[in-house]
Each structure stands twice: as structure tokens, then as C-alpha cells.
Amino acid sequence: MARKKLETLTEQMYYVLLSLLEEPRHGYGIMQYVSRLTQGRVDIGAGTLYALLERFEREGLITLLEHQEGRKYYTISQKGREVLAAEHTRLRRLVADGDLLLGKEE
């Protein structure tokens, strides 16, 4: 079944939005933050990141705050927060369902 537009997020999408919760960041700062947060488990390449930033800005999930010294700083919008929260809830439900069955095996 095809994924509906932004009904579920890829891992990279999730972490890009998550990285903008605390403070505005520029592209390279987002990449560094995600790598640090996930201890290197999630790697977002520059091409993927900038395509996501463009898409998220176009769809109103993030807002360009300023262009400073050649860097664009983004912040998450209310709509972006709602999409991120919905994905967080969806992921928690997945884990809870798994816990019900996988927990029986322990």
C-alpha cells in the first residue's frame, strides 16, 4: 500500500523535524545534530537533507527564519509540530504492539 503524503515519515524526515524542536538550525547543523543524537546511527546525506528542507518549507512544516553568512536557518512550524507529534504517537503504538507479543517471548 502506498504511503499517504506525510501520514508516515521516513526516519530521515522524522529526525529533521525533531532536530528543529529546540532551536533554529541550518542544514549542516541539522546533519550534525541528528548524527550526535542518534550516535551516528542515522546519517542524512546533503542531497537528502536539502530536498527534505525544500519540501518541508513548501508544505509549511518548517519556516526559513534567516539567511546569515550563506546559511539558511530553519525552525519548525505549528503544522510541523503536529506532523511530528502524530508520527511519534504512531511509532509508540508500533512499539507497544510489539511489546505485547515480543514481551511474551522473554
C-alpha positions in Angstrom: 0.0 0.0 0.0 1.3 3.4 -0.9 2.2 5.8 1.9 -0.2 8.8 2.0 1.5 12.2 1.9 3.1 12.9 5.3 0.9 10.4 7.0 4.0 8.5 8.0 7.6 9.8 7.9 10.8 8.2 6.9 13.5 8.0 9.6 15.3 11.0 8.0 12.1 13.1 7.8 11.4 12.4 11.5 14.9 13.4 12.6 15.0 16.5 10.5 11.8 17.8 12.1 12.9 16.6 15.6 16.2 18.5 15.2 14.3 21.8 14.8 12.3 21.5 18.1 14.8 23.0 20.4 16.2 25.8 18.3 16.6 27.0 14.7 19.3 25.3 12.7 21.0 25.4 9.3 21.4 22.4 7.1 24.9 21.3 8.3 23.8 21.9 11.9 20.8 19.6 11.3 23.1 16.9 10.0 25.5 17.2 13.0 22.6 17.3 15.5 21.0 14.1 14.1 24.3 12.3 14.0 25.0 13.3 17.6 21.5 12.5 18.8 21.5 9.0 17.2 25.2 8.3 18.0 25.9 8.0 14.3 23.1 5.5 13.6 21.2 7.9 11.3 23.1 9.6 8.5 21.4 12.2 6.4 23.2 13.0 3.2 23.3 16.5 2.0 21.2 15.8 -1.1 18.5 14.1 1.0 18.6 16.9 3.6 18.3 19.8 1.2 15.5 18.0 -0.7 13.6 17.5 2.6 14.2 21.1 3.7 12.8 22.4 0.4 9.8 20.0 0.6 9.1 20.8 4.2 9.2 24.5 3.6 6.9 24.2 0.6 4.4 22.1 2.6 4.6 24.5 5.6 6.3 22.2 8.1 9.2 24.4 8.6 9.9 28.1 8.1 13.0 29.9 6.8 14.0 32.3 9.6 17.0 34.0 8.2 19.8 33.8 5.7 23.0 34.5 7.5 26.6 34.2 6.2 25.5 31.9 3.4 23.5 29.7 5.7 19.7 29.3 5.9 18.3 28.9 9.4 15.0 27.0 9.7 12.5 26.5 12.5 9.7 24.0 12.8 6.1 25.4 12.3 3.0 24.5 14.2 2.0 22.2 11.3 5.4 20.6 11.5 5.0 20.0 15.2 1.6 18.4 14.6 3.0 16.1 12.0 6.0 15.2 14.2 3.7 14.5 17.2 1.4 12.3 15.1 4.4 10.3 13.9 5.7 10.0 17.4 2.3 8.6 18.6 2.3 6.2 15.6 5.7 4.9 16.5 4.9 4.5 20.2 1.8 2.4 19.1 4.0 0.2 16.9 6.4 -0.4 19.8 3.5 -1.1 22.2 2.1 -3.7 19.8 5.5 -5.3 19.5 5.9 -5.3 23.3 2.6 -7.2 23.7 3.8 -10.0 21.5 7.6 -9.9 21.8 7.4 -9.5 25.6 5.7 -12.9 25.7 8.8 -14.5 24.3 11.1 -13.3 27.1 
